Amino acid sequence: MAKQRRTAHKRAGMVWFVGVASYVVAVMHRTTFGVSGVAAAERFEVSPDVLASFVFLQVGVYLAMQVPAGLLLDRFGSRALMTVGSLAMAAGQALLALATELPLVYVARVVVGAGDSLIFVSTLALLPRWFDARRVPLLTQLTGTTGQLGQILSAVPFLALLGTAGWSATYGGAAALGVLLGVLVFALVRDAPSGEAVHVPSMGLREIRRVLAEVWHHPGTKIGYFSHMGTQFSGMVFGLMWGVPYLMQGQGRSSTEASALMTLFIVFTVMFAPVMGVFTARHPLRRSWLVLAVIATTAVGWTVVLALSEPAPLWLLVVLVAALAAGGPGSVIGFDFARTFNARQRLGIAQSVVNLGGFTATLVVLQAVGWVMEASGGYTFEAFRVAWLVQYPVWLLATVGIVVQRRRTRAVLAAQGITPRRVRDVWRLKR
């Protein structure tokens, strides 16, 4: 019996490791265009707003695919979607390696965005099937945070290789890595331990609408949606597109300093994740307060930097990066709301709905920054200073949404006669 348990634990660990590795590479694919923004502007001779439109399209496709991805996940399982997603992103990077004209660049980013949309929610769906429910909040944090190591791959080795080997070779290498991960996922990942049912029957359009309405109308799902929105977008916009250009051309930092700060962004994220994961598992009734604290910290960090009339000192940029880094682990708490407020067979669609929050905000802010910069004179300190102000309405909307939906959730639970202690016990044990 003990040997069987050890074997099961090893198997679960391997599935999780491969799943996380696929997400790391997906994040690398997602962020490579952002860190190579200056080189892309020169290669394709485009302005800031056009450059932003490439990533805008990528994120837009990711966003549009979230609900279909959730439905496909519940229907076909993690292994199939992760394999297809990894190979699709590799194909997109290969197209970009060959691109010399804008139409092919747009096609490449569409393919990358579509593949990216399948990876994260599929990886998260593995956790409650392979691990004890009490470990899921921490593992969810570690999954989301470890995946962000992909930003280090894009900010350090990818960027260094871009400067030496050139555009085509660097993006071609990224494509080859994506193919490797697709093969590993297909060979090693399974949706659940042997003998456990995973997939749900296919649904008609009417049934799909009913399920979506059921998932969305629960105020607990909406807490997750607004939590993800308020915490994720600022760091995502920074890492996905505008961080490196802002640090180099808005703050006057060298490429080495910019890479170091982007690396610190990931280091801080990795540091914060287990702390938030443990807090979430031990204090499920205080999750929303932690989310609100993360939003406030990020907003204050930006306010201090943007209030300066000259480039910020390096130590203050480190503080800003630390504040932004809290947003990634903070956004993962939104998925924990999805897990605890929705039936297990609807986990894929519930997590996809939550994921819409942060990526909708990211999409809007990412493009808005490009528009404001174009109207304000391009890559200058003052243009960036004005452009980053578009973040504040999103923080306000998310904060109001969390507070209102938290009140409604408590009212729903009280009407059902569920006490806070019972809520805590059920959430800790729910699979």
matplotlib code that plots the C-alpha trace (Angstrom):
import matplotlib.pyplot as plt

x = [0.0, 2.8, 4.6, 1.4, 1.0, 4.6, 4.1, 0.9, 2.7, 5.6, 3.1, 1.2, 4.4, 5.6, 2.2, 2.4, 6.0, 5.3, 2.2, 4.1, 6.9, 4.4, 3.1, 6.6, 7.2, 3.8, 4.6, 7.9, 6.0, 3.5, 6.2, 8.9, 7.3, 7.2, 10.8, 11.8, 9.6, 12.5, 13.9, 10.4, 9.8, 13.1, 12.5, 8.9, 9.3, 6.2, 5.0, 4.2, 0.5, 1.0, 3.5, 1.0, -1.6, 0.4, 0.2, -3.4, -4.4, -2.6, -4.3, -7.6, -7.6, -6.6, -9.5, -12.0, -10.9, -11.4, -15.0, -14.5, -11.3, -13.2, -15.9, -13.3, -11.4, -14.5, -15.2, -11.8, -9.5, -6.2, -3.8, -5.5, -5.7, -2.2, -0.7, -2.6, -1.9, 1.9, 2.1, 0.0, 2.2, 5.3, 3.7, 3.0, 6.6, 7.9, 5.7, 7.1, 10.7, 10.0, 7.9, 9.1, 5.8, 3.0, 0.2, 2.3, 3.1, -0.6, -1.3, 1.6, 0.2, -3.3, -1.9, 0.2, -2.8, -5.1, -2.5, -1.8, -5.5, -5.5, -2.5, -3.0, -6.6, -5.8, -2.8, -4.9, -7.6, -5.1, -4.6, -7.9, -7.8, -4.2, -3.7, -5.4, -7.8, -5.9, -2.8, -4.6, -4.5, -0.7, -0.2, -2.4, -0.2, 3.0, 1.7, 0.8, 4.0, 6.4, 5.0, 6.1, 9.7, 8.9, 9.3, 12.9, 13.5, 12.2, 13.9, 17.4, 18.4, 15.9, 16.8, 20.5, 20.2, 18.2, 21.1, 23.6, 21.9, 19.3, 15.5, 14.8, 17.2, 15.9, 12.2, 13.0, 14.6, 11.6, 9.4, 11.6, 11.2, 7.4, 7.4, 9.4, 7.0, 4.0, 5.6, 6.3, 2.8, 1.3, 3.7, 3.5, 0.4, -2.8, -6.1, -6.6, -5.4, -6.5, -10.2, -11.4, -14.0, -12.9, -14.9, -18.5, -20.8, -21.0, -23.7, -26.0, -26.0, -28.9, -27.2, -24.0, -25.9, -27.5, -24.2, -22.5, -25.3, -25.3, -21.5, -21.5, -24.5, -23.1, -21.6, -18.7, -17.6, -17.8, -15.5, -12.9, -13.5, -12.9, -10.1, -8.3, -9.0, -7.6, -4.5, -3.2, -3.4, -0.7, 2.1, 0.9, 0.9, 4.4, 5.8, 3.9, 4.6, 5.6, 8.0, 11.3, 10.5, 9.5, 12.6, 15.0, 13.4, 11.2, 13.5, 16.8, 18.0, 20.4, 19.3, 21.2, 19.4, 16.1, 16.7, 17.8, 14.6, 12.4, 14.2, 13.6, 10.0, 9.9, 12.0, 9.7, 6.7, 8.2, 8.8, 5.2, 3.4, 3.9, 3.1, -0.2, -0.9, -0.5, -2.6, -5.4, -5.5, -5.5, -7.8, -10.3, -12.7, -10.0, -9.0, -10.8, -8.9, -5.6, -6.7, -7.7, -4.3, -2.5, -4.5, -3.7, 0.0, 0.3, -1.6, 0.5, 3.8, 2.8, 1.6, 4.9, 6.9, 4.6, 4.5, 8.2, 9.0, 12.2, 13.3, 13.1, 16.2, 17.0, 16.0, 12.5, 12.1, 13.0, 10.2, 7.8, 8.8, 8.2, 4.7, 3.9, 5.1, 2.5, -0.2, 0.5, 0.1, -2.8, -4.6, -4.3, -6.6, -9.4, -9.1, -9.5, -12.8, -13.8, -12.9, -14.8, -18.0, -18.5, -19.2, -16.2, -17.6, -17.8, -14.3, -12.9, -15.5, -15.5, -11.8, -12.0, -14.6, -12.4, -9.4, -11.4, -11.2, -7.5, -7.0, -9.9, -8.3, -4.9, -6.2, -7.8, -4.8, -2.2, -3.7, -4.7, -1.0, 0.0, -2.7, -1.8, 2.0, 1.4, -0.7, 1.9, 5.0, 6.2, 8.8, 9.5, 9.5, 6.5, 4.5, 4.9, 4.1, 0.8, 0.0, 0.3, -2.5, -5.0, -4.6, -6.5, -10.1, -9.5, -8.3, -11.4, -13.8, -12.2, -12.2, -15.9, -16.7, -15.0, -16.7, -20.2, -20.0, -18.5, -21.5, -23.8, -22.0, -22.3, -26.0, -26.5, -24.7, -26.6, -29.9, -28.8, -28.1, -24.4, -22.3, -18.8, -17.3, -19.1, -18.0, -14.4, -14.6, -16.3, -13.9, -10.9, -12.1, -13.8, -12.3]
y = [0.0, 2.4, 1.6, 2.3, 5.7, 6.6, 5.5, 7.6, 10.6, 10.3, 10.1, 13.1, 15.0, 14.2, 15.2, 18.5, 19.1, 18.6, 20.7, 23.5, 23.2, 23.6, 26.7, 28.2, 27.8, 29.2, 32.4, 32.6, 32.5, 35.1, 37.6, 37.3, 39.9, 42.4, 42.1, 42.3, 45.4, 47.7, 45.1, 44.5, 48.3, 48.4, 45.2, 46.1, 49.9, 50.5, 53.1, 52.4, 52.1, 49.6, 47.7, 47.5, 46.2, 43.0, 42.1, 43.5, 41.0, 38.2, 39.0, 39.6, 36.1, 34.7, 36.5, 35.4, 31.8, 31.7, 30.5, 28.0, 26.8, 26.1, 24.2, 22.2, 21.5, 20.1, 18.0, 16.7, 17.1, 18.7, 16.5, 17.1, 20.8, 21.3, 19.3, 21.3, 24.5, 23.9, 22.9, 25.9, 28.4, 26.7, 27.2, 30.8, 31.4, 29.7, 31.9, 35.0, 33.7, 33.8, 37.0, 40.1, 41.7, 42.8, 40.4, 37.3, 38.9, 39.3, 35.7, 34.6, 36.4, 35.1, 31.5, 32.2, 33.7, 30.8, 28.2, 30.2, 30.2, 26.5, 26.0, 27.6, 26.6, 23.1, 22.9, 24.2, 21.6, 18.8, 19.8, 18.8, 15.5, 14.5, 16.1, 16.4, 19.3, 20.9, 21.2, 22.7, 26.4, 26.3, 24.3, 26.7, 29.6, 27.6, 26.7, 30.3, 31.7, 29.1, 29.6, 33.2, 31.9, 32.0, 35.8, 35.2, 33.0, 35.8, 38.6, 37.1, 34.2, 35.0, 38.7, 37.9, 35.5, 38.0, 40.4, 37.9, 35.3, 37.5, 37.5, 34.3, 32.0, 33.2, 32.8, 29.5, 28.2, 29.2, 27.3, 24.2, 24.4, 24.6, 21.4, 19.6, 20.5, 19.4, 16.0, 15.7, 16.6, 14.1, 11.3, 12.0, 13.9, 12.1, 13.9, 12.0, 8.8, 5.6, 4.8, 8.3, 9.8, 13.2, 14.3, 15.5, 14.9, 17.3, 20.0, 21.8, 25.6, 26.0, 23.9, 25.9, 29.1, 27.7, 26.6, 29.9, 31.8, 29.5, 29.9, 33.7, 34.6, 33.2, 36.2, 34.1, 33.6, 37.4, 37.9, 35.8, 37.7, 41.1, 39.8, 38.6, 41.9, 44.2, 42.3, 40.9, 43.5, 46.0, 43.4, 41.7, 44.9, 45.6, 42.2, 41.5, 44.7, 48.0, 47.1, 46.9, 49.9, 51.9, 51.0, 51.6, 54.6, 56.1, 55.7, 55.8, 52.4, 50.1, 46.8, 45.1, 47.0, 46.4, 42.7, 42.7, 44.5, 42.1, 39.2, 40.7, 40.9, 37.1, 36.6, 38.7, 36.8, 33.5, 34.8, 36.1, 33.1, 30.5, 33.1, 33.9, 30.3, 29.4, 32.4, 31.4, 27.8, 28.8, 31.8, 31.3, 33.9, 36.5, 36.0, 39.1, 41.3, 40.0, 40.8, 44.3, 44.8, 43.7, 46.2, 49.0, 48.2, 48.2, 51.5, 53.2, 51.9, 53.4, 56.7, 57.3, 56.7, 58.7, 61.6, 62.2, 64.8, 63.0, 59.4, 57.4, 56.2, 52.5, 51.6, 53.0, 51.0, 47.9, 48.8, 49.3, 45.9, 44.3, 45.9, 44.7, 41.2, 40.8, 41.0, 37.6, 35.6, 37.9, 37.1, 33.3, 33.8, 34.4, 30.8, 29.6, 31.5, 29.6, 26.3, 26.8, 28.3, 26.0, 22.3, 20.2, 19.3, 23.0, 23.9, 24.5, 27.0, 28.7, 29.2, 30.5, 33.0, 34.3, 34.4, 36.8, 39.5, 40.1, 39.6, 41.9, 44.6, 43.8, 44.1, 47.5, 49.0, 47.5, 49.2, 52.4, 52.9, 52.7, 55.2, 57.7, 57.4, 57.9, 61.0, 62.3, 62.0, 58.4, 56.7, 59.6, 60.0, 62.3, 60.1, 57.1, 59.1, 60.1, 56.8, 54.8, 56.8, 54.7, 52.0, 53.9, 53.5, 49.7, 49.5, 51.4, 49.2, 46.0, 47.3, 48.2, 44.9, 42.9, 44.8, 44.6, 40.9, 39.9, 41.4, 39.5, 36.3, 36.6, 37.3, 34.1, 32.0, 33.5, 32.8, 29.1, 29.0, 28.5, 29.8, 31.2, 28.2, 25.7, 27.7, 27.5, 23.7, 23.1, 25.2, 23.6, 20.1, 20.7, 18.8]
z = [0.0, 0.9, -2.3, -4.3, -2.6, -3.4, -7.0, -7.2, -5.7, -8.2, -11.0, -9.9, -9.5, -13.0, -14.5, -12.6, -13.6, -17.3, -17.1, -15.5, -18.0, -20.8, -19.2, -18.7, -22.4, -23.2, -21.2, -23.0, -26.3, -25.0, -24.0, -26.6, -28.9, -26.1, -25.1, -28.7, -29.3, -30.2, -32.7, -34.1, -34.6, -36.6, -38.5, -39.6, -39.5, -37.4, -34.9, -31.2, -31.8, -34.6, -32.5, -29.7, -32.2, -32.7, -29.1, -28.8, -31.5, -29.7, -26.4, -28.1, -29.6, -26.2, -24.7, -27.4, -26.9, -23.2, -23.1, -26.0, -24.2, -21.0, -22.9, -24.8, -21.6, -19.8, -23.0, -24.0, -21.0, -20.3, -22.2, -25.6, -25.2, -23.8, -26.7, -29.3, -27.6, -27.4, -31.1, -32.1, -30.3, -31.8, -35.3, -34.6, -33.5, -36.7, -38.8, -37.0, -37.6, -41.4, -41.4, -43.3, -44.0, -41.6, -42.7, -41.7, -38.3, -37.6, -38.6, -36.3, -33.3, -33.9, -33.8, -30.7, -28.9, -29.8, -28.6, -25.4, -24.5, -24.0, -21.7, -18.3, -17.6, -18.7, -16.3, -13.4, -14.2, -13.5, -9.9, -8.2, -10.0, -9.1, -5.6, -2.2, -2.1, 0.8, -1.3, -4.3, -3.3, -2.8, -6.0, -7.9, -6.8, -7.6, -11.0, -11.9, -10.5, -11.8, -15.2, -15.1, -15.3, -19.0, -18.8, -17.7, -20.7, -23.0, -21.1, -20.7, -23.0, -25.7, -25.7, -25.6, -28.5, -30.5, -30.3, -31.5, -33.7, -35.2, -35.6, -37.6, -35.7, -32.3, -33.1, -34.8, -31.7, -29.7, -32.1, -31.7, -27.9, -28.3, -30.4, -27.7, -25.0, -27.1, -27.5, -23.8, -22.8, -25.2, -23.9, -20.2, -19.1, -18.3, -17.3, -14.1, -12.3, -14.0, -13.6, -12.8, -15.1, -16.5, -19.5, -19.7, -22.6, -25.5, -25.1, -27.5, -27.9, -25.5, -22.8, -23.3, -22.7, -19.6, -18.1, -18.9, -17.3, -14.2, -13.7, -14.4, -12.3, -9.1, -7.2, -6.1, -9.7, -10.2, -7.1, -8.9, -12.2, -10.6, -8.4, -11.5, -13.3, -10.7, -9.8, -13.1, -15.8, -14.7, -14.4, -17.6, -19.7, -18.2, -19.0, -22.2, -24.1, -22.5, -19.6, -21.6, -23.8, -20.7, -18.8, -21.7, -23.5, -20.8, -17.8, -19.7, -18.5, -20.4, -21.9, -19.2, -16.4, -18.1, -18.3, -14.7, -13.6, -15.6, -14.0, -10.6, -11.5, -11.8, -8.7, -6.6, -8.1, -7.1, -3.6, -3.1, -4.5, -1.8, 0.9, -0.8, -1.4, 2.2, 3.3, 0.9, 2.1, 5.8, 5.6, 2.8, 4.2, 4.0, 0.3, -1.0, 1.6, 0.3, -3.3, -2.3, -0.6, -3.8, -5.9, -3.5, -3.4, -7.2, -7.5, -4.8, -6.5, -9.8, -8.2, -6.5, -9.8, -12.0, -9.6, -10.3, -12.9, -14.0, -14.4, -11.1, -9.3, -9.7, -6.2, -6.8, -10.0, -8.0, -5.6, -8.5, -9.9, -6.5, -6.4, -9.9, -9.0, -6.3, -9.0, -10.6, -7.4, -6.4, -9.7, -9.1, -6.0, -8.5, -9.7, -6.2, -6.0, -9.2, -7.7, -4.5, -5.9, -8.9, -9.4, -10.4, -13.8, -14.6, -13.4, -16.9, -17.9, -14.5, -14.6, -18.1, -17.0, -14.2, -16.7, -18.8, -16.1, -16.2, -19.9, -20.8, -18.7, -20.2, -23.7, -23.1, -21.2, -23.5, -26.6, -24.7, -23.6, -27.3, -28.4, -25.7, -26.5, -30.2, -29.4, -26.9, -29.1, -29.1, -26.8, -24.4, -20.6, -20.7, -23.1, -20.9, -17.8, -19.3, -20.9, -17.6, -16.1, -18.1, -15.4, -12.6, -13.9, -14.1, -10.5, -9.4, -11.4, -10.0, -6.4, -6.6, -8.3, -5.5, -2.7, -4.2, -5.2, -1.9, -0.1, -2.5, -2.0, 1.8, 1.4, -0.8, 1.7, 4.7, 2.9, 2.5, 6.3, 5.7, 8.6, 8.1, 9.9, 7.6, 4.6, 5.7, 6.2, 2.9, 0.9, 2.5, 1.6, -1.7, -4.6]

ax = plt.figure().add_subplot(projection="3d")
ax.plot(x, y, z, "-o")
ax.set_aspect("equal")
plt.show()
